[in-house]
Amino acid sequence: PVADVTTRFVQIRHPMEHYGDPDRHAHRGGGEGGYDGGAGGTERRRQPPQQRERQRQQPYAPPAPSVQRGTVTRIEPFGAFVQLSDFRARGLVHRSQLARYRIESVEDAAAVGDDVWVKVLSVEREVDEETGKPRHRVRLSVKYASQDGDEGGGGRDLDPDGVEAAEEEARRGDRKGD
């Protein structure tokens, strides 16, 4: 019986193997062959050593408040994750911070791959109790950064004093107490 199990195990192919079909993993949105390396950090392992070293030298998170360029990397029902261009950090733009108007769905305001200007609202540093590693929570907003494009004043801070953000935070705090 042990030999049978071993024989069957050897015959099982890896789930990422293409089996000769280049479009097998096209639903994952990848490049050549349809597979882009997956998510959850696997792309870091596949980067050339020079690129990894360059990333280590980048500062982790930007100062708050500042306006930064980023790319939407993931969409969730509660918001969009944005990878900041000049930093290693990835931050969350809550659905309420995606537009100055109410949106029904996050997909109405953002899509994976979109280049956006974001305002860094806060950067919270904490230590993970299980691993002991530092962890950063970066809160971002699209609605307080101009999206007019590079030549048209894109990236301007639309709330330089933070007055609108503070008022909105106070309103949200009042609602939570009810």
C-alpha positions in Angstrom: 0.0 0.0 0.0 2.8 2.5 0.7 4.3 1.9 -2.7 0.9 2.7 -4.3 0.6 5.9 -2.4 4.2 6.9 -3.4 3.5 6.1 -7.0 0.3 8.1 -7.1 2.0 11.0 -5.3 4.8 11.1 -7.9 2.3 11.2 -10.7 0.5 14.3 -9.3 1.5 17.4 -11.2 2.0 20.7 -9.6 -1.2 22.9 -9.7 0.7 25.8 -11.4 2.0 23.6 -14.3 0.5 24.7 -17.6 0.1 21.2 -19.1 1.0 22.7 -22.5 -1.9 25.2 -22.5 -0.5 28.8 -22.4 -3.9 30.3 -21.6 -4.6 27.9 -18.7 -4.1 30.6 -16.0 -5.2 33.6 -18.1 -7.9 34.4 -15.5 -5.2 35.4 -13.1 -4.3 38.4 -15.3 -0.7 37.5 -15.8 1.7 38.1 -18.6 3.2 35.4 -20.8 1.3 32.1 -20.3 -1.3 33.9 -18.2 0.5 33.4 -14.9 2.0 36.4 -13.2 3.6 34.8 -10.2 0.6 34.9 -7.9 0.0 37.1 -4.9 1.0 37.2 -1.3 4.7 38.0 -1.7 5.7 35.3 -4.3 6.6 38.1 -6.7 9.3 39.2 -4.3 11.1 35.8 -4.4 11.2 35.9 -8.2 12.7 39.4 -8.5 16.4 39.7 -9.5 18.7 40.3 -6.6 19.5 43.9 -7.8 15.8 44.8 -7.7 15.4 43.3 -4.2 18.4 45.3 -2.9 17.0 48.5 -4.5 13.7 47.9 -2.6 15.5 47.3 0.7 17.2 50.7 0.3 13.9 52.5 -0.3 12.3 54.0 2.8 9.4 51.9 4.0 6.6 54.5 4.4 6.2 58.2 3.5 5.6 61.0 6.0 2.1 62.0 6.8 0.6 64.2 5.5 2.1 64.1 2.0 0.9 63.4 -1.6 2.4 60.4 -3.3 2.0 58.5 -6.6 0.8 54.9 -6.4 -0.8 51.9 -8.3 -3.9 50.1 -7.2 -2.8 46.5 -6.5 -6.0 44.9 -5.0 -9.7 45.7 -4.7 -11.7 44.6 -1.7 -15.4 45.5 -0.7 -14.1 47.9 1.9 -11.5 49.7 -0.2 -8.5 49.5 -2.5 -4.8 48.7 -1.7 -2.3 51.0 -3.3 1.4 50.3 -3.7 3.3 53.6 -3.3 5.8 54.3 -6.1 8.8 55.5 -4.1 8.2 53.5 -1.0 8.0 49.8 0.0 4.7 50.4 1.8 1.3 49.5 0.5 -1.6 51.4 2.0 -5.4 51.2 2.2 -7.8 53.7 0.6 -11.1 53.1 2.4 -14.1 53.3 0.2 -15.2 56.5 1.8 -11.8 58.1 0.7 -12.0 57.0 -3.0 -14.2 59.9 -4.2 -15.8 63.1 -3.0 -19.2 61.5 -3.8 -20.8 58.4 -2.5 -19.9 55.2 -4.4 -21.9 52.0 -4.4 -19.0 49.8 -5.2 -15.2 50.2 -4.9 -15.0 49.0 -8.6 -17.0 52.2 -9.5 -14.0 54.4 -8.5 -10.9 52.2 -8.9 -9.5 49.2 -10.8 -6.4 47.1 -10.4 -3.6 48.7 -12.3 -4.9 52.3 -12.0 -2.2 54.9 -11.4 -3.5 57.4 -8.8 -2.3 60.2 -6.6 -3.0 59.6 -2.9 -2.7 61.7 0.2 -1.1 59.9 3.1 -3.5 60.5 6.1 -1.5 58.6 8.7 1.2 56.0 9.2 0.9 53.9 12.3 3.8 51.7 13.3 3.2 48.7 15.6 5.0 45.5 16.5 3.3 42.2 15.6 2.9 40.3 18.9 3.4 36.9 17.3 6.4 37.5 15.1 7.9 40.6 16.8 8.3 42.3 13.4 7.3 45.9 12.9 4.1 46.5 11.0 2.8 49.6 9.4 -0.7 50.7 8.7 -0.8 53.4 6.0 -4.1 55.2 5.6 -4.5 56.9 2.2 -7.1 59.1 0.5 -7.7 59.7 -3.2 -10.3 62.4 -2.7 -7.8 64.9 -1.0 -5.3 64.6 -3.9 -5.7 66.1 -7.4 -5.9 63.5 -10.2 -5.5 66.0 -13.1 -2.5 64.4 -14.6 1.2 65.2 -14.4 1.2 68.3 -16.5 -2.2 69.6 -15.2 -1.3 69.9 -11.6 -1.8 66.2 -10.6 -0.7 65.4 -7.2 -1.7 68.7 -5.6 -2.9 68.4 -2.0 -6.6 69.5 -2.0 -6.7 69.7 1.8 -3.2 71.1 2.8 -4.2 72.1 6.3 -6.1 68.8 7.0 -9.2 70.7 8.0 -11.6 68.7 5.8 -10.1 65.4 6.9 -10.3 66.4 10.6 -14.0 67.5 10.2 -14.9 64.3 8.4 -13.1 62.2 11.1 -15.0 64.1 13.8 -18.3 63.4 12.0 -17.5 59.7 11.7 -16.6 59.6 15.4 -19.9 61.2 16.4 -21.8 58.6 14.3 -20.0 55.7 15.9 -21.1 56.8 19.4 -24.8 56.6 18.5 
